[in-house]
Structure formats: structure tokens, C-alpha cells
Amino acid sequence: MDADFAKQPTWKPYVPRLNSADAWNDTPIAPFPGDPNEQLAWVRAQFKDYDCPFAWLLGAQIEPVY
């Protein structure tokens, strides 16, 4: 972001400051499947339903697509 701020310093106040040691704060991180086939099915579902490979992190309901 430093390069962006160098070009547009007015953006700096709009970026929240995070404690990198606790970036998720108290938000629990949902488990991701360990099986490679199940992982692929989850990624397919996230793109199909949410157009986002990280929807599971945001608490989205995932219906695997095999």
C-alpha cells in the first residue's frame, strides 16, 4: 500500500489500522476441509455462489459442487 499512498496520500485516513498479531480479532475462523476433493468442491461452490474464493472465511454457507 505504500506505493499507493505515495501517489495518493489522501487515501491514508480511510484505511483502518489493524493489529497484525490479531487481524481477525475475536472472529472465529471456520474450518476448511482437509480432503483435496472436498476442498476443490468448496472452491467451486464459492465461485459459483459468491464469485469469491474466500467466502467461507466470511461465514458463507457452502454447498460443495462436485
PDBQT receptor file of N, H, CA, C and O in Angstrom, charges set to zero:
ATOM      1  N   MET A   1       0.813  -1.193   0.000  1.00  0.00    +0.000 N 
ATOM      2  CA  MET A   1       0.000   0.000   0.000  1.00  0.00    +0.000 C 
ATOM      3  C   MET A   1       0.860   1.262   0.000  1.00  0.00    +0.000 C 
ATOM      4  O   MET A   1       0.385   2.344  -0.345  1.00  0.00    +0.000 OA
ATOM      5  N   ASP A   2       2.118   1.120   0.385  1.00  0.00    +0.000 N 
ATOM      6  H   ASP A   2       2.504   0.241   0.666  1.00  0.00    +0.000 HD
ATOM      7  CA  ASP A   2       2.971   2.305   0.442  1.00  0.00    +0.000 C 
ATOM      8  C   ASP A   2       3.073   2.997  -0.912  1.00  0.00    +0.000 C 
ATOM      9  O   ASP A   2       3.070   4.225  -0.986  1.00  0.00    +0.000 OA
ATOM     10  N   ALA A   3       3.164   2.214  -1.978  1.00  0.00    +0.000 N 
ATOM     11  H   ALA A   3       3.166   1.216  -1.918  1.00  0.00    +0.000 HD
ATOM     12  CA  ALA A   3       3.240   2.813  -3.319  1.00  0.00    +0.000 C 
ATOM     13  C   ALA A   3       1.955   3.570  -3.647  1.00  0.00    +0.000 C 
ATOM     14  O   ALA A   3       1.994   4.641  -4.254  1.00  0.00    +0.000 OA
ATOM     15  N   ASP A   4       0.816   3.005  -3.241  1.00  0.00    +0.000 N 
ATOM     16  H   ASP A   4       0.785   2.135  -2.748  1.00  0.00    +0.000 HD
ATOM     17  CA  ASP A   4      -0.464   3.681  -3.472  1.00  0.00    +0.000 C 
ATOM     18  C   ASP A   4      -0.539   4.990  -2.695  1.00  0.00    +0.000 C 
ATOM     19  O   ASP A   4      -0.961   6.016  -3.228  1.00  0.00    +0.000 OA
ATOM     20  N   PHE A   5      -0.126   4.943  -1.426  1.00  0.00    +0.000 N 
ATOM     21  H   PHE A   5       0.217   4.110  -0.993  1.00  0.00    +0.000 HD
ATOM     22  CA  PHE A   5      -0.167   6.148  -0.599  1.00  0.00    +0.000 C 
ATOM     23  C   PHE A   5       0.793   7.216  -1.111  1.00  0.00    +0.000 C 
ATOM     24  O   PHE A   5       0.524   8.410  -0.979  1.00  0.00    +0.000 OA
ATOM     25  N   ALA A   6       1.909   6.791  -1.693  1.00  0.00    +0.000 N 
ATOM     26  H   ALA A   6       2.127   5.821  -1.800  1.00  0.00    +0.000 HD
ATOM     27  CA  ALA A   6       2.858   7.763  -2.244  1.00  0.00    +0.000 C 
ATOM     28  C   ALA A   6       2.218   8.535  -3.392  1.00  0.00    +0.000 C 
ATOM     29  O   ALA A   6       2.478   9.725  -3.568  1.00  0.00    +0.000 OA
ATOM     30  N   LYS A   7       1.378   7.852  -4.174  1.00  0.00    +0.000 N 
ATOM     31  H   LYS A   7       1.166   6.886  -4.031  1.00  0.00    +0.000 HD
ATOM     32  CA  LYS A   7       0.703   8.509  -5.296  1.00  0.00    +0.000 C 
ATOM     33  C   LYS A   7      -0.560   9.253  -4.869  1.00  0.00    +0.000 C 
ATOM     34  O   LYS A   7      -0.938  10.254  -5.477  1.00  0.00    +0.000 OA
ATOM     35  N   GLN A   8      -1.209   8.750  -3.814  1.00  0.00    +0.000 N 
ATOM     36  H   GLN A   8      -0.901   7.937  -3.320  1.00  0.00    +0.000 HD
ATOM     37  CA  GLN A   8      -2.466   9.348  -3.384  1.00  0.00    +0.000 C 
ATOM     38  C   GLN A   8      -2.515   9.380  -1.846  1.00  0.00    +0.000 C 
ATOM     39  O   GLN A   8      -3.217   8.569  -1.243  1.00  0.00    +0.000 OA
ATOM     40  N   PRO A   9      -1.792  10.289  -1.211  1.00  0.00    +0.000 N 
ATOM     41  CA  PRO A   9      -1.739  10.326   0.247  1.00  0.00    +0.000 C 
ATOM     42  C   PRO A   9      -3.083  10.611   0.916  1.00  0.00    +0.000 C 
ATOM     43  O   PRO A   9      -3.244  10.345   2.107  1.00  0.00    +0.000 OA
ATOM     44  N   THR A  10      -4.029  11.136   0.183  1.00  0.00    +0.000 N 
ATOM     45  H   THR A  10      -3.898  11.352  -0.784  1.00  0.00    +0.000 HD
ATOM     46  CA  THR A  10      -5.342  11.433   0.775  1.00  0.00    +0.000 C 
ATOM     47  C   THR A  10      -6.111  10.168   1.131  1.00  0.00    +0.000 C 
ATOM     48  O   THR A  10      -7.103  10.239   1.858  1.00  0.00    +0.000 OA
ATOM     49  N   TRP A  11      -5.677   9.014   0.637  1.00  0.00    +0.000 N 
ATOM     50  H   TRP A  11      -4.872   8.956   0.047  1.00  0.00    +0.000 HD
ATOM     51  CA  TRP A  11      -6.356   7.757   0.941  1.00  0.00    +0.000 C 
ATOM     52  C   TRP A  11      -6.026   7.237   2.331  1.00  0.00    +0.000 C 
ATOM     53  O   TRP A  11      -6.800   6.473   2.907  1.00  0.00    +0.000 OA
ATOM     54  N   LYS A  12      -4.898   7.638   2.870  1.00  0.00    +0.000 N 
ATOM     55  H   LYS A  12      -4.268   8.258   2.402  1.00  0.00    +0.000 HD
ATOM     56  CA  LYS A  12      -4.390   7.074   4.113  1.00  0.00    +0.000 C 
ATOM     57  C   LYS A  12      -5.399   7.100   5.276  1.00  0.00    +0.000 C 
ATOM     58  O   LYS A  12      -5.507   6.100   5.986  1.00  0.00    +0.000 OA
ATOM     59  N   PRO A  13      -6.135   8.188   5.501  1.00  0.00    +0.000 N 
ATOM     60  CA  PRO A  13      -7.070   8.198   6.622  1.00  0.00    +0.000 C 
ATOM     61  C   PRO A  13      -8.223   7.194   6.491  1.00  0.00    +0.000 C 
ATOM     62  O   PRO A  13      -8.885   6.883   7.482  1.00  0.00    +0.000 OA
ATOM     63  N   TYR A  14      -8.462   6.696   5.296  1.00  0.00    +0.000 N 
ATOM     64  H   TYR A  14      -7.925   6.948   4.492  1.00  0.00    +0.000 HD
ATOM     65  CA  TYR A  14      -9.591   5.789   5.080  1.00  0.00    +0.000 C 
ATOM     66  C   TYR A  14      -9.235   4.315   5.255  1.00  0.00    +0.000 C 
ATOM     67  O   TYR A  14     -10.103   3.447   5.162  1.00  0.00    +0.000 OA
ATOM     68  N   VAL A  15      -7.976   4.041   5.504  1.00  0.00    +0.000 N 
ATOM     69  H   VAL A  15      -7.271   4.746   5.579  1.00  0.00    +0.000 HD
ATOM     70  CA  VAL A  15      -7.531   2.654   5.679  1.00  0.00    +0.000 C 
ATOM     71  C   VAL A  15      -7.461   2.365   7.163  1.00  0.00    +0.000 C 
ATOM     72  O   VAL A  15      -6.692   3.003   7.881  1.00  0.00    +0.000 OA
ATOM     73  N   PRO A  16      -8.255   1.409   7.638  1.00  0.00    +0.000 N 
ATOM     74  CA  PRO A  16      -8.233   1.106   9.074  1.00  0.00    +0.000 C 
ATOM     75  C   PRO A  16      -6.881   0.513   9.483  1.00  0.00    +0.000 C 
ATOM     76  O   PRO A  16      -6.245  -0.213   8.719  1.00  0.00    +0.000 OA
ATOM     77  N   ARG A  17      -6.475   0.830  10.669  1.00  0.00    +0.000 N 
ATOM     78  H   ARG A  17      -6.992   1.420  11.290  1.00  0.00    +0.000 HD
ATOM     79  CA  ARG A  17      -5.234   0.267  11.202  1.00  0.00    +0.000 C 
ATOM     80  C   ARG A  17      -5.569  -1.044  11.909  1.00  0.00    +0.000 C 
ATOM     81  O   ARG A  17      -6.491  -1.114  12.722  1.00  0.00    +0.000 OA
ATOM     82  N   LEU A  18      -4.808  -2.068  11.581  1.00  0.00    +0.000 N 
ATOM     83  H   LEU A  18      -4.059  -2.012  10.920  1.00  0.00    +0.000 HD
ATOM     84  CA  LEU A  18      -5.023  -3.387  12.171  1.00  0.00    +0.000 C 
ATOM     85  C   LEU A  18      -3.818  -3.800  13.000  1.00  0.00    +0.000 C 
ATOM     86  O   LEU A  18      -2.680  -3.428  12.714  1.00  0.00    +0.000 OA
ATOM     87  N   ASN A  19      -4.094  -4.554  14.000  1.00  0.00    +0.000 N 
ATOM     88  H   ASN A  19      -5.018  -4.856  14.233  1.00  0.00    +0.000 HD
ATOM     89  CA  ASN A  19      -3.034  -5.181  14.762  1.00  0.00    +0.000 C 
ATOM     90  C   ASN A  19      -2.743  -6.495  14.058  1.00  0.00    +0.000 C 
ATOM     91  O   ASN A  19      -3.552  -7.420  14.126  1.00  0.00    +0.000 OA
ATOM     92  N   SER A  20      -1.607  -6.594  13.387  1.00  0.00    +0.000 N 
ATOM     93  H   SER A  20      -0.950  -5.842  13.332  1.00  0.00    +0.000 HD
ATOM     94  CA  SER A  20      -1.322  -7.794  12.590  1.00  0.00    +0.000 C 
ATOM     95  C   SER A  20      -1.213  -9.050  13.441  1.00  0.00    +0.000 C 
ATOM     96  O   SER A  20      -1.341 -10.158  12.920  1.00  0.00    +0.000 OA
ATOM     97  N   ALA A  21      -0.983  -8.900  14.724  1.00  0.00    +0.000 N 
ATOM     98  H   ALA A  21      -0.879  -8.000  15.148  1.00  0.00    +0.000 HD
ATOM     99  CA  ALA A  21      -0.929 -10.062  15.606  1.00  0.00    +0.000 C 
ATOM    100  C   ALA A  21      -2.330 -10.615  15.864  1.00  0.00    +0.000 C 
ATOM    101  O   ALA A  21      -2.473 -11.764  16.282  1.00  0.00    +0.000 OA
ATOM    102  N   ASP A  22      -3.358  -9.810  15.621  1.00  0.00    +0.000 N 
ATOM    103  H   ASP A  22      -3.241  -8.877  15.282  1.00  0.00    +0.000 HD
ATOM    104  CA  ASP A  22      -4.738 -10.231  15.873  1.00  0.00    +0.000 C 
ATOM    105  C   ASP A  22      -5.645  -9.675  14.780  1.00  0.00    +0.000 C 
ATOM    106  O   ASP A  22      -6.635  -9.003  15.067  1.00  0.00    +0.000 OA
ATOM    107  N   ALA A  23      -5.301  -9.960  13.529  1.00  0.00    +0.000 N 
ATOM    108  H   ALA A  23      -4.497 -10.506  13.295  1.00  0.00    +0.000 HD
ATOM    109  CA  ALA A  23      -6.027  -9.398  12.398  1.00  0.00    +0.000 C 
ATOM    110  C   ALA A  23      -7.498  -9.790  12.383  1.00  0.00    +0.000 C 
ATOM    111  O   ALA A  23      -8.333  -9.011  11.925  1.00  0.00    +0.000 OA
ATOM    112  N   TRP A  24      -7.834 -10.979  12.875  1.00  0.00    +0.000 N 
ATOM    113  H   TRP A  24      -7.156 -11.612  13.247  1.00  0.00    +0.000 HD
ATOM    114  CA  TRP A  24      -9.230 -11.428  12.880  1.00  0.00    +0.000 C 
ATOM    115  C   TRP A  24      -9.951 -11.032  14.159  1.00  0.00    +0.000 C 
ATOM    116  O   TRP A  24     -11.149 -11.279  14.299  1.00  0.00    +0.000 OA
ATOM    117  N   ASN A  25      -9.230 -10.420  15.092  1.00  0.00    +0.000 N 
ATOM    118  H   ASN A  25      -8.257 -10.219  14.978  1.00  0.00    +0.000 HD
ATOM    119  CA  ASN A  25      -9.800 -10.009  16.364  1.00  0.00    +0.000 C 
ATOM    120  C   ASN A  25     -10.426 -11.231  17.046  1.00  0.00    +0.000 C 
ATOM    121  O   ASN A  25      -9.750 -12.246  17.212  1.00  0.00    +0.000 OA
ATOM    122  N   ASP A  26     -11.667 -11.156  17.435  1.00  0.00    +0.000 N 
ATOM    123  H   ASP A  26     -12.216 -10.331  17.300  1.00  0.00    +0.000 HD
ATOM    124  CA  ASP A  26     -12.313 -12.279  18.100  1.00  0.00    +0.000 C 
ATOM    125  C   ASP A  26     -13.156 -13.113  17.151  1.00  0.00    +0.000 C 
ATOM    126  O   ASP A  26     -13.892 -13.995  17.593  1.00  0.00    +0.000 OA
ATOM    127  N   THR A  27     -13.060 -12.852  15.865  1.00  0.00    +0.000 N 
ATOM    128  H   THR A  27     -12.462 -12.135  15.506  1.00  0.00    +0.000 HD
ATOM    129  CA  THR A  27     -13.845 -13.578  14.880  1.00  0.00    +0.000 C 
ATOM    130  C   THR A  27     -13.290 -14.991  14.715  1.00  0.00    +0.000 C 
ATOM    131  O   THR A  27     -12.126 -15.157  14.348  1.00  0.00    +0.000 OA
ATOM    132  N   PRO A  28     -14.098 -16.001  14.980  1.00  0.00    +0.000 N 
ATOM    133  CA  PRO A  28     -13.604 -17.369  14.789  1.00  0.00    +0.000 C 
ATOM    134  C   PRO A  28     -13.410 -17.667  13.306  1.00  0.00    +0.000 C 
ATOM    135  O   PRO A  28     -14.192 -17.221  12.466  1.00  0.00    +0.000 OA
ATOM    136  N   ILE A  29     -12.380 -18.410  12.999  1.00  0.00    +0.000 N 
ATOM    137  H   ILE A  29     -11.745 -18.771  13.682  1.00  0.00    +0.000 HD
ATOM    138  CA  ILE A  29     -12.116 -18.795  11.617  1.00  0.00    +0.000 C 
ATOM    139  C   ILE A  29     -12.725 -20.171  11.384  1.00  0.00    +0.000 C 
ATOM    140  O   ILE A  29     -12.374 -21.139  12.058  1.00  0.00    +0.000 OA
ATOM    141  N   ALA A  30     -13.630 -20.246  10.434  1.00  0.00    +0.000 N 
ATOM    142  H   ALA A  30     -13.915 -19.459   9.886  1.00  0.00    +0.000 HD
ATOM    143  CA  ALA A  30     -14.304 -21.504  10.128  1.00  0.00    +0.000 C 
ATOM    144  C   ALA A  30     -13.301 -22.517   9.574  1.00  0.00    +0.000 C 
ATOM    145  O   ALA A  30     -12.377 -22.138   8.855  1.00  0.00    +0.000 OA
ATOM    146  N   PRO A  31     -13.471 -23.788   9.897  1.00  0.00    +0.000 N 
ATOM    147  CA  PRO A  31     -12.557 -24.799   9.369  1.00  0.00    +0.000 C 
ATOM    148  C   PRO A  31     -12.752 -25.009   7.870  1.00  0.00    +0.000 C 
ATOM    149  O   PRO A  31     -13.862 -24.889   7.353  1.00  0.00    +0.000 OA
ATOM    150  N   PHE A  32     -11.676 -25.319   7.197  1.00  0.00    +0.000 N 
ATOM    151  H   PHE A  32     -10.774 -25.417   7.618  1.00  0.00    +0.000 HD
ATOM    152  CA  PHE A  32     -11.703 -25.629   5.767  1.00  0.00    +0.000 C 
ATOM    153  C   PHE A  32     -11.450 -27.123   5.646  1.00  0.00    +0.000 C 
ATOM    154  O   PHE A  32     -10.650 -27.661   6.411  1.00  0.00    +0.000 OA
ATOM    155  N   PRO A  33     -12.104 -27.817   4.712  1.00  0.00    +0.000 N 
ATOM    156  CA  PRO A  33     -11.936 -29.262   4.603  1.00  0.00    +0.000 C 
ATOM    157  C   PRO A  33     -10.475 -29.653   4.356  1.00  0.00    +0.000 C 
ATOM    158  O   PRO A  33      -9.728 -28.916   3.712  1.00  0.00    +0.000 OA
ATOM    159  N   GLY A  34     -10.085 -30.801   4.866  1.00  0.00    +0.000 N 
ATOM    160  H   GLY A  34     -10.692 -31.400   5.389  1.00  0.00    +0.000 HD
ATOM    161  CA  GLY A  34      -8.724 -31.292   4.683  1.00  0.00    +0.000 C 
ATOM    162  C   GLY A  34      -8.547 -32.147   3.437  1.00  0.00    +0.000 C 
ATOM    163  O   GLY A  34      -7.444 -32.245   2.898  1.00  0.00    +0.000 OA
ATOM    164  N   ASP A  35      -9.625 -32.762   2.983  1.00  0.00    +0.000 N 
ATOM    165  H   ASP A  35     -10.521 -32.682   3.421  1.00  0.00    +0.000 HD
ATOM    166  CA  ASP A  35      -9.569 -33.642   1.813  1.00  0.00    +0.000 C 
ATOM    167  C   ASP A  35      -9.477 -32.809   0.534  1.00  0.00    +0.000 C 
ATOM    168  O   ASP A  35     -10.291 -31.905   0.341  1.00  0.00    +0.000 OA
ATOM    169  N   PRO A  36      -8.508 -33.088  -0.347  1.00  0.00    +0.000 N 
ATOM    170  CA  PRO A  36      -8.345 -32.295  -1.576  1.00  0.00    +0.000 C 
ATOM    171  C   PRO A  36      -9.590 -32.251  -2.470  1.00  0.00    +0.000 C 
ATOM    172  O   PRO A  36      -9.877 -31.219  -3.077  1.00  0.00    +0.000 OA
ATOM    173  N   ASN A  37     -10.327 -33.362  -2.555  1.00  0.00    +0.000 N 
ATOM    174  H   ASN A  37     -10.094 -34.200  -2.062  1.00  0.00    +0.000 HD
ATOM    175  CA  ASN A  37     -11.548 -33.362  -3.386  1.00  0.00    +0.000 C 
ATOM    176  C   ASN A  37     -12.624 -32.464  -2.780  1.00  0.00    +0.000 C 
ATOM    177  O   ASN A  37     -13.340 -31.765  -3.497  1.00  0.00    +0.000 OA
ATOM    178  N   GLU A  38     -12.727 -32.493  -1.455  1.00  0.00    +0.000 N 
ATOM    179  H   GLU A  38     -12.145 -33.062  -0.873  1.00  0.00    +0.000 HD
ATOM    180  CA  GLU A  38     -13.696 -31.644  -0.767  1.00  0.00    +0.000 C 
ATOM    181  C   GLU A  38     -13.289 -30.171  -0.888  1.00  0.00    +0.000 C 
ATOM    182  O   GLU A  38     -14.147 -29.305  -1.056  1.00  0.00    +0.000 OA
ATOM    183  N   GLN A  39     -11.996 -29.887  -0.805  1.00  0.00    +0.000 N 
ATOM    184  H   GLN A  39     -11.299 -30.591  -0.669  1.00  0.00    +0.000 HD
ATOM    185  CA  GLN A  39     -11.511 -28.518  -0.971  1.00  0.00    +0.000 C 
ATOM    186  C   GLN A  39     -11.889 -27.967  -2.340  1.00  0.00    +0.000 C 
ATOM    187  O   GLN A  39     -12.379 -26.844  -2.453  1.00  0.00    +0.000 OA
ATOM    188  N   LEU A  40     -11.657 -28.768  -3.377  1.00  0.00    +0.000 N 
ATOM    189  H   LEU A  40     -11.258 -29.680  -3.284  1.00  0.00    +0.000 HD
ATOM    190  CA  LEU A  40     -11.995 -28.334  -4.732  1.00  0.00    +0.000 C 
ATOM    191  C   LEU A  40     -13.492 -28.084  -4.869  1.00  0.00    +0.000 C 
ATOM    192  O   LEU A  40     -13.908 -27.121  -5.514  1.00  0.00    +0.000 OA
ATOM    193  N   ALA A  41     -14.302 -28.953  -4.260  1.00  0.00    +0.000 N 
ATOM    194  H   ALA A  41     -13.964 -29.735  -3.736  1.00  0.00    +0.000 HD
ATOM    195  CA  ALA A  41     -15.757 -28.781  -4.310  1.00  0.00    +0.000 C 
ATOM    196  C   ALA A  41     -16.173 -27.487  -3.607  1.00  0.00    +0.000 C 
ATOM    197  O   ALA A  41     -17.097 -26.809  -4.056  1.00  0.00    +0.000 OA
ATOM    198  N   TRP A  42     -15.502 -27.147  -2.517  1.00  0.00    +0.000 N 
ATOM    199  H   TRP A  42     -14.751 -27.698  -2.153  1.00  0.00    +0.000 HD
ATOM    200  CA  TRP A  42     -15.800 -25.900  -1.804  1.00  0.00    +0.000 C 
ATOM    201  C   TRP A  42     -15.419 -24.694  -2.649  1.00  0.00    +0.000 C 
ATOM    202  O   TRP A  42     -16.180 -23.731  -2.735  1.00  0.00    +0.000 OA
ATOM    203  N   VAL A  43     -14.254 -24.738  -3.269  1.00  0.00    +0.000 N 
ATOM    204  H   VAL A  43     -13.635 -25.520  -3.199  1.00  0.00    +0.000 HD
ATOM    205  CA  VAL A  43     -13.814 -23.603  -4.090  1.00  0.00    +0.000 C 
ATOM    206  C   VAL A  43     -14.769 -23.407  -5.264  1.00  0.00    +0.000 C 
ATOM    207  O   VAL A  43     -15.127 -22.276  -5.590  1.00  0.00    +0.000 OA
ATOM    208  N   ARG A  44     -15.181 -24.499  -5.896  1.00  0.00    +0.000 N 
ATOM    209  H   ARG A  44     -14.890 -25.418  -5.631  1.00  0.00    +0.000 HD
ATOM    210  CA  ARG A  44     -16.153 -24.390  -6.995  1.00  0.00    +0.000 C 
ATOM    211  C   ARG A  44     -17.438 -23.728  -6.515  1.00  0.00    +0.000 C 
ATOM    212  O   ARG A  44     -17.976 -22.843  -7.181  1.00  0.00    +0.000 OA
ATOM    213  N   ALA A  45     -17.926 -24.160  -5.358  1.00  0.00    +0.000 N 
ATOM    214  H   ALA A  45     -17.490 -24.878  -4.817  1.00  0.00    +0.000 HD
ATOM    215  CA  ALA A  45     -19.178 -23.612  -4.824  1.00  0.00    +0.000 C 
ATOM    216  C   ALA A  45     -19.044 -22.123  -4.525  1.00  0.00    +0.000 C 
ATOM    217  O   ALA A  45     -19.959 -21.345  -4.793  1.00  0.00    +0.000 OA
ATOM    218  N   GLN A  46     -17.912 -21.736  -3.973  1.00  0.00    +0.000 N 
ATOM    219  H   GLN A  46     -17.169 -22.368  -3.755  1.00  0.00    +0.000 HD
ATOM    220  CA  GLN A  46     -17.721 -20.328  -3.629  1.00  0.00    +0.000 C 
ATOM    221  C   GLN A  46     -17.711 -19.440  -4.866  1.00  0.00    +0.000 C 
ATOM    222  O   GLN A  46     -18.277 -18.347  -4.853  1.00  0.00    +0.000 OA
ATOM    223  N   PHE A  47     -17.071 -19.906  -5.933  1.00  0.00    +0.000 N 
ATOM    224  H   PHE A  47     -16.611 -20.794  -5.943  1.00  0.00    +0.000 HD
ATOM    225  CA  PHE A  47     -17.078 -19.130  -7.173  1.00  0.00    +0.000 C 
ATOM    226  C   PHE A  47     -18.469 -19.115  -7.789  1.00  0.00    +0.000 C 
ATOM    227  O   PHE A  47     -18.916 -18.087  -8.298  1.00  0.00    +0.000 OA
ATOM    228  N   LYS A  48     -19.150 -20.250  -7.744  1.00  0.00    +0.000 N 
ATOM    229  H   LYS A  48     -18.787 -21.085  -7.331  1.00  0.00    +0.000 HD
ATOM    230  CA  LYS A  48     -20.486 -20.341  -8.334  1.00  0.00    +0.000 C 
ATOM    231  C   LYS A  48     -21.471 -19.422  -7.607  1.00  0.00    +0.000 C 
ATOM    232  O   LYS A  48     -22.221 -18.679  -8.239  1.00  0.00    +0.000 OA
ATOM    233  N   ASP A  49     -21.462 -19.481  -6.274  1.00  0.00    +0.000 N 
ATOM    234  H   ASP A  49     -20.852 -20.085  -5.760  1.00  0.00    +0.000 HD
ATOM    235  CA  ASP A  49     -22.472 -18.763  -5.487  1.00  0.00    +0.000 C 
ATOM    236  C   ASP A  49     -22.067 -17.339  -5.106  1.00  0.00    +0.000 C 
ATOM    237  O   ASP A  49     -22.919 -16.455  -5.011  1.00  0.00    +0.000 OA
ATOM    238  N   TYR A  50     -20.768 -17.114  -4.888  1.00  0.00    +0.000 N 
ATOM    239  H   TYR A  50     -20.076 -17.832  -4.965  1.00  0.00    +0.000 HD
ATOM    240  CA  TYR A  50     -20.339 -15.822  -4.342  1.00  0.00    +0.000 C 
ATOM    241  C   TYR A  50     -19.288 -15.101  -5.191  1.00  0.00    +0.000 C 
ATOM    242  O   TYR A  50     -18.977 -13.937  -4.938  1.00  0.00    +0.000 OA
ATOM    243  N   ASP A  51     -18.744 -15.786  -6.191  1.00  0.00    +0.000 N 
ATOM    244  H   ASP A  51     -18.996 -16.732  -6.397  1.00  0.00    +0.000 HD
ATOM    245  CA  ASP A  51     -17.672 -15.232  -7.016  1.00  0.00    +0.000 C 
ATOM    246  C   ASP A  51     -16.485 -14.803  -6.150  1.00  0.00    +0.000 C 
ATOM    247  O   ASP A  51     -15.829 -13.799  -6.425  1.00  0.00    +0.000 OA
ATOM    248  N   CYS A  52     -16.224 -15.586  -5.096  1.00  0.00    +0.000 N 
ATOM    249  H   CYS A  52     -16.758 -16.402  -4.872  1.00  0.00    +0.000 HD
ATOM    250  CA  CYS A  52     -15.172 -15.249  -4.145  1.00  0.00    +0.000 C 
ATOM    251  C   CYS A  52     -14.595 -16.537  -3.548  1.00  0.00    +0.000 C 
ATOM    252  O   CYS A  52     -15.343 -17.326  -2.970  1.00  0.00    +0.000 OA
ATOM    253  N   PRO A  53     -13.285 -16.766  -3.674  1.00  0.00    +0.000 N 
ATOM    254  CA  PRO A  53     -12.710 -17.999  -3.133  1.00  0.00    +0.000 C 
ATOM    255  C   PRO A  53     -12.561 -17.985  -1.615  1.00  0.00    +0.000 C 
ATOM    256  O   PRO A  53     -12.146 -18.986  -1.032  1.00  0.00    +0.000 OA
ATOM    257  N   PHE A  54     -12.888 -16.881  -0.971  1.00  0.00    +0.000 N 
ATOM    258  H   PHE A  54     -13.225 -16.067  -1.445  1.00  0.00    +0.000 HD
ATOM    259  CA  PHE A  54     -12.732 -16.786   0.477  1.00  0.00    +0.000 C 
ATOM    260  C   PHE A  54     -14.062 -16.616   1.204  1.00  0.00    +0.000 C 
ATOM    261  O   PHE A  54     -14.086 -16.188   2.358  1.00  0.00    +0.000 OA
ATOM    262  N   ALA A  55     -15.152 -16.941   0.549  1.00  0.00    +0.000 N 
ATOM    263  H   ALA A  55     -15.132 -17.289  -0.389  1.00  0.00    +0.000 HD
ATOM    264  CA  ALA A  55     -16.474 -16.760   1.142  1.00  0.00    +0.000 C 
ATOM    265  C   ALA A  55     -16.613 -17.532   2.452  1.00  0.00    +0.000 C 
ATOM    266  O   ALA A  55     -17.300 -17.075   3.365  1.00  0.00    +0.000 OA
ATOM    267  N   TRP A  56     -15.972 -18.691   2.557  1.00  0.00    +0.000 N 
ATOM    268  H   TRP A  56     -15.414 -19.063   1.815  1.00  0.00    +0.000 HD
ATOM    269  CA  TRP A  56     -16.059 -19.492   3.786  1.00  0.00    +0.000 C 
ATOM    270  C   TRP A  56     -15.479 -18.739   4.975  1.00  0.00    +0.000 C 
ATOM    271  O   TRP A  56     -15.947 -18.914   6.100  1.00  0.00    +0.000 OA
ATOM    272  N   LEU A  57     -14.470 -17.905   4.748  1.00  0.00    +0.000 N 
ATOM    273  H   LEU A  57     -14.090 -17.763   3.834  1.00  0.00    +0.000 HD
ATOM    274  CA  LEU A  57     -13.895 -17.127   5.841  1.00  0.00    +0.000 C 
ATOM    275  C   LEU A  57     -14.863 -16.081   6.362  1.00  0.00    +0.000 C 
ATOM    276  O   LEU A  57     -14.782 -15.674   7.521  1.00  0.00    +0.000 OA
ATOM    277  N   LEU A  58     -15.770 -15.650   5.518  1.00  0.00    +0.000 N 
ATOM    278  H   LEU A  58     -15.836 -15.980   4.576  1.00  0.00    +0.000 HD
ATOM    279  CA  LEU A  58     -16.730 -14.627   5.882  1.00  0.00    +0.000 C 
ATOM    280  C   LEU A  58     -18.040 -15.215   6.399  1.00  0.00    +0.000 C 
ATOM    281  O   LEU A  58     -19.017 -14.495   6.607  1.00  0.00    +0.000 OA
ATOM    282  N   GLY A  59     -18.050 -16.540   6.603  1.00  0.00    +0.000 N 
ATOM    283  H   GLY A  59     -17.257 -17.126   6.434  1.00  0.00    +0.000 HD
ATOM    284  CA  GLY A  59     -19.213 -17.191   7.188  1.00  0.00    +0.000 C 
ATOM    285  C   GLY A  59     -20.276 -17.617   6.198  1.00  0.00    +0.000 C 
ATOM    286  O   GLY A  59     -21.388 -17.954   6.603  1.00  0.00    +0.000 OA
ATOM    287  N   ALA A  60     -19.968 -17.611   4.911  1.00  0.00    +0.000 N 
ATOM    288  H   ALA A  60     -19.064 -17.337   4.582  1.00  0.00    +0.000 HD
ATOM    289  CA  ALA A  60     -20.956 -18.016   3.908  1.00  0.00    +0.000 C 
ATOM    290  C   ALA A  60     -21.264 -19.503   4.027  1.00  0.00    +0.000 C 
ATOM    291  O   ALA A  60     -20.397 -20.305   4.375  1.00  0.00    +0.000 OA
ATOM    292  N   GLN A  61     -22.499 -19.853   3.737  1.00  0.00    +0.000 N 
ATOM    293  H   GLN A  61     -23.203 -19.202   3.454  1.00  0.00    +0.000 HD
ATOM    294  CA  GLN A  61     -22.909 -21.247   3.713  1.00  0.00    +0.000 C 
ATOM    295  C   GLN A  61     -22.423 -21.859   2.405  1.00  0.00    +0.000 C 
ATOM    296  O   GLN A  61     -22.736 -21.344   1.331  1.00  0.00    +0.000 OA
ATOM    297  N   ILE A  62     -21.676 -22.934   2.477  1.00  0.00    +0.000 N 
ATOM    298  H   ILE A  62     -21.422 -23.353   3.349  1.00  0.00    +0.000 HD
ATOM    299  CA  ILE A  62     -21.087 -23.543   1.295  1.00  0.00    +0.000 C 
ATOM    300  C   ILE A  62     -21.756 -24.881   0.999  1.00  0.00    +0.000 C 
ATOM    301  O   ILE A  62     -21.767 -25.780   1.839  1.00  0.00    +0.000 OA
ATOM    302  N   GLU A  63     -22.307 -25.002  -0.197  1.00  0.00    +0.000 N 
ATOM    303  H   GLU A  63     -22.298 -24.272  -0.880  1.00  0.00    +0.000 HD
ATOM    304  CA  GLU A  63     -22.840 -26.264  -0.700  1.00  0.00    +0.000 C 
ATOM    305  C   GLU A  63     -21.837 -26.764  -1.725  1.00  0.00    +0.000 C 
ATOM    306  O   GLU A  63     -21.815 -26.256  -2.846  1.00  0.00    +0.000 OA
ATOM    307  N   PRO A  64     -21.001 -27.748  -1.380  1.00  0.00    +0.000 N 
ATOM    308  CA  PRO A  64     -19.952 -28.203  -2.303  1.00  0.00    +0.000 C 
ATOM    309  C   PRO A  64     -20.487 -28.572  -3.675  1.00  0.00    +0.000 C 
ATOM    310  O   PRO A  64     -21.572 -29.140  -3.801  1.00  0.00    +0.000 OA
ATOM    311  N   VAL A  65     -19.714 -28.242  -4.700  1.00  0.00    +0.000 N 
ATOM    312  H   VAL A  65     -18.832 -27.781  -4.597  1.00  0.00    +0.000 HD
ATOM    313  CA  VAL A  65     -20.037 -28.573  -6.081  1.00  0.00    +0.000 C 
ATOM    314  C   VAL A  65     -18.995 -29.565  -6.568  1.00  0.00    +0.000 C 
ATOM    315  O   VAL A  65     -17.826 -29.222  -6.742  1.00  0.00    +0.000 OA
ATOM    316  N   TYR A  66     -19.435 -30.800  -6.785  1.00  0.00    +0.000 N 
ATOM    317  H   TYR A  66     -20.385 -31.078  -6.643  1.00  0.00    +0.000 HD
ATOM    318  CA  TYR A  66     -18.515 -31.873  -7.210  1.00  0.00    +0.000 C 
ATOM    319  C   TYR A  66     -18.502 -32.022  -8.693  1.00  0.00    +0.000 C 
ATOM    320  O   TYR A  66     -17.787 -32.874  -9.222  1.00  0.00    +0.000 OA
TER     321      TYR A  66
